[in-house]
Amino acid sequence: MIPQPTTTDLRHPTRPPRAQWADAAKGVCIILVVGWHVVVKDYLRIDWHVGAPVPGLWGTLGEQFLPLRMPLFFTISGIFAANAVQRPWRTVARSRVAGFLYLYAVWLLIHSAILALAPDFPTDRAASALGLLEQLTVTPSNLWYLYALALYFTLAKAARRLPRVLVVVPAAVLSAIAAAGLLATPGNRAGLYQNLVFFLAGLYLRPWIERWAATASRRRLVLTAGAYALALVAMAAAGAQRWFGVWPVVSVVAVAFGITAAAHLTRSSTLSDRLTTLGRTTLPVYVIHMPVLALLDRLLINPVSGLDSVAQSLVVLGYPVLLTALVIGLSLAIHRGLLAVHARWLFALPGARRPAVGA
């Protein structure tokens, strides 16, 4: 997600070229988001009667990306926010805070309506008017990323003149407390609490992160990949996922690896171009994919569960990959269809410039 980036200090923003490595990384992140939802909300619920423990392996593989997926996404969001938070309050409040809250509210209503058609699909949903009000205010739904961006922009703008250590340290402590399970986190509050520090890191450390990406070497890629793998193994072996501070530290290692890997991906033009394009259209995939997956789950789970062992053995390995690709493809197609019928209001606050997710 870089052509030569501008490393202007946050206090003197310019409008540098959009970093290709950052968009490529966003593309990878949204694939990981959809893929994880496919695995835990559909794939692992299928009654697989094959001899090999393939479903469990897919679940384990998906878990290894949990420290990477959202922390990297929010770090990139912070990078893209660096210029926006310098604008006047009125501009930030409308284009970012109100814009993301508007998208969150609109798509929460859409999700609530569509998910009612798939009552067995395992995801957060409002079962009553009070539940809907709770999701709109204090306990965000599975659209919590949009809710978090609105909140993070507000906090970053309000704290702009404070010493950064007074902002980052409490955010890091909050992340460690939430990850250790020392704070009640109903719904998706855990993600909300844990990822503020990564948004702030992207916001405050943008010049250093851009230099890190621009100077990424193959040696660094190997070292960061090894460090991430070692951290995952050590955390699992010690059962330290809930130890205070461990999860945020592992996530920092994961983000360092993710940025390095994304910078290397952009050196392969065919792959990087596709990931960059996807990374610049993460908003429609993010807001549309869950209802699409819920309806596909309703159509597929019983027929696939009813296949004989031979037929299941032919699809068990590739099923998550194929379904992830299908869900993303359908989400993008639905987005194009909605734009064709002039439903742009579903993707931006009317009258405001459409912010890409993370921008």
N, C-alpha and C positions, 0 to 999 in steps of 0.2 A: 504494500500500500504504500523508486522516487526518481524522477528526474531531479537534477540538482535542487535540493530544497533551500528555501530561505530560512535562515536560523535567526530571524529577528527576535529580539527580546519581547516578551509578552507585553511590556509596557509601551512598546513602539510598534504596533502591529502594521503589517502591510498586507497585500493580497497575493501571497506566493502561489505558484502553480500547485494545483491539487496533487497530492502525493500519490503516485500510482501504487506504491507498495501498500499504503494505508487502505486504498480501495480493494486491492487484492486480498489483504488480510480480512477486511470486512466480508468479502465474498466467501472466504473459507469459514469465517465465524458463522455466517447465516446457514451454510451447509451443515455445520456441526450442530447448530440449534435445531434445525429441522430433522436432521438425522437422529439426534437424541430423542426428540419427541416421537419419531417413528418407532424407535426401539422400545421405549418404556411405555408408550401409550397404545401401541398396536402389536408389534412383533412379539414381545414377551408375553402377551396375553393369548396368543394363538396356542392351541393345543397341538404342540409338535410331538409326534411319535416317531422320531428318528433316533438311531442309535448314538450318534455323536452328540456331544454337548455344545453344539454350535450356537444355539440361542444364548446360553450363558456366556459364551465367549464374546458375542456381540455386546451384551450388557456390560461385561467387564471392560471391553475396549472403550465403550462410550463413557464410562466413568473416568477413564484416564484423561479425558479432555475437559472434565469439569473445572479444574483450576485454570484452564486456558481460555475457554470459550467466552464467557462473559467478562472476565477481567480484561482480556485483550480488546473486546468490543468497546468497553467503556474507556479504556486508555485511548483508543483511536477517536472516540467521541470527544474526549477532552482535548485532543490535538486539534480537531476541527472546530472546537468551541473557542479557541484562544483569541481569535479576532472578534467573535460575536460578543463576548462578555465585556469588551472595551467600548461597545456602543452605548448610547444613552439608555437609561432605564426604560423609557417608553418603547424603544425599538426592541430591546431584549424581551420585555414583558409580552409584547404582541407576537413577534416572530418566533420566539423560542418557548417561553413559558406558556402563554395562551395557546400557541400553535400545537405544542405537544399534548397539553391537557385536552384540547379540542379533539385531536386524533384519538387519544385514549378513550374519551367519553363516547365518541361516535362508534368506534369499533368495539367497545365493551357492549354497547346495545346490540350491535350486529351479532357479535359472538353469542350473547345471551339468547338471542332469538334462534340462531342456527343450531347451537348446541342442544337446545331443547328437543331437536329432532333426533339426537343421538344420546339418550339419557344414560346409557351404560358406558359412554366414553369417559375415561378417567382423567378429568381435568377440572381445575377450579371453575365454578360457575355460580351465578347468583340464582338461588332457588326461590327468592321472595323479593319484594320491594325493599325490605330492610337489608337483605343481603346485597342487593344491587347498590344501595346507598353506601354500604360498608366498602364495597369494592371501588366505588367512585371516590372514596375519601381516605380511609385509614388502612385498608388491607387490599392492595392492588391485585388484580387478576393476572392471568397469564400474559397480559399485555403490559406487564409492570415496567418493561424497559422504557416505554414512552412516559409513563408516570415518573420514573426515576429521572429521566432527562429534564423534565420540567422542574422537578425539585432541585436537581443538581445545578441547573443554570441559575435558579434563584439564589441558592446558597453561594455559588461562585461569584455572582454579581454583587451580592450583599457584602461578601468578605473580601472584595477586590483590594481594598486598601489596608487590610490587616497583614501583619507579618505572616508569611506562608507557613511557617512552622506552627503557628497557632491554629491553622486550619487543617493542615495535613495530619499532624499528630493525633488530634481527637478523632479524625476520620479513620486513621489506622487502628486506633484503640477500639473504635466502634466495630470495625471489620473483624478484629480478633475476637471481641466479645460475642458477636453474632455467630461467627464460625465455630466457636467453642460451645455454642448452645447455652450461653449464660444469660440470654435475653429471649423473651418470648417472641417468636417469629411466625405468627399464623399467616396462612396464605403465602404470598411471595415477599413478605417483609425481609426475609433473610437476604435475598439478593439485593434488595434496596439498601440494607445496612452495610453489606459487605463490599459493595462496589463503588461507593463514593470516593474512596481513597484512590482508586485507579482512574476515575474521571479527573480528579484533581492532579494526579501524576501526569496525565496526558496534557492537561491545561498548563501546568507550571513548568514541566520539564520538556516541553515541545522541542526547543532547539537541540537539547542533548539527545532526545529520542531520534530526531531526524538525522543527527550526525551518526548515531549508532546504526541506523538503517543504511545510510549512505556508505558507511565504511565496513559493512558486514562482509566478512570473509568466509571462505569454506571452513577454515579452522575454527572460527567462532561458531559457525553453525553446528559443527560436530561437538564442540565443547558445551554449548547451551543445550543441545539435544541430550547429551550425556548427563548433564546436570539435572535436567528435568526428569529424565528416566530414573536417575539415582534418587532424587527427592521423592518420586512417587513410590519407589520400592521401599525406601526407608520409612516413609509415612505409613505404608500398608503393613510393613513388618512389625513396626512398633505399635500399631493401632493408634496412631497419633492424630488422626483426622480431627479429633475434638480437643486436642491440646491447645492451650491458649497460644495464639500467634503462629502456629504451624501452617494452617491453611493459607493465610495471607502471604507468608514467606514462599511457600510452594507456588502460589499464583504469580508472585513477582518473577520467579525463575521461569515459569511458563510463559509469561509475557515477553521476557527477554528472548526466549527461544522463538516465540511466535513472530516477533518483529524481524528477527534475523532470517527466519525461514521465508517470510513474506518478501523481504528484500531480494532473496535469492530466486523466488518464484518469478519475479518480474524480469529476470534475465532469460526466461523462456517465453518468447513473444506469444506463441499460440495459447499456451495455458494462462499466462498472465493477463492477456487481453480478455479472455472469457471471464476470469475471476474478477478483473477490474470492472467489467460491465455489470456483472452480478452485484459486486460491492457497491455500485452506484444506484442500485435498485433494490436495496434491502428492505426499504419501507413496505412496499406492497407484499413481498414475500413474508415479512414478519407479521403483518396484520391479517393476511389472508390464509396462511398455511394451516392454522389450527382448525378452522371450520372445514377446510378441504380434507384434512386428515381425518377428522371426526366422521365425515360422511363416507370416506373411503373405508375407514375401519368398520363401519356398519355394513358396508357391502361385502367386505373381504373376509372378515374374521371367521365367520361360520363356514363358508366354502373352503377356505384354506385349511381350517381345522379338520374338515371332513375328508380331505385328501388321504389316500393311502400312503403308507410309509415310503414307497418307491417314488411317488409323485412329490411328496414333501421333500425327499432327499435331493430332488432336482432344483428346488427353489429355496431351501432353507438358508443357504449360504448367501445368495445374492439378493434375497427379498428386501432387506433394509436399504440396500443401494438403489434398487429399482424403484422402490416406493418413495424414497427421498427424492430421487430425480423426478418422479411423476408429480409429487406434491409441489415441488418448486416450479416445474413447468406449468402445471395448472394454475398456480398462483400468479405467475407472470402473464399467462394468457387471460385470466380473469381481469387482471390489472389493465391490460391493453383494451379489453372489451369495455371496461368501465370508462376508460378515457375516451373511447370512441363514441360513447353515448353522453359525453360531456359531464361525467360524474367526478370531476376533479376535486370537488368539495369533500370527497371521501379521503383525499390524500393531502389536503392542505387547508388551513384555516382560510375561508373565503376572504379575498382581498389581501392576503399575505403571500410573500414568496414561499414556495414549498421548500421546507428544509429537508434534506435527505436525512434519514435516520443516522444519528451520530454527528451530523454537521452542525 
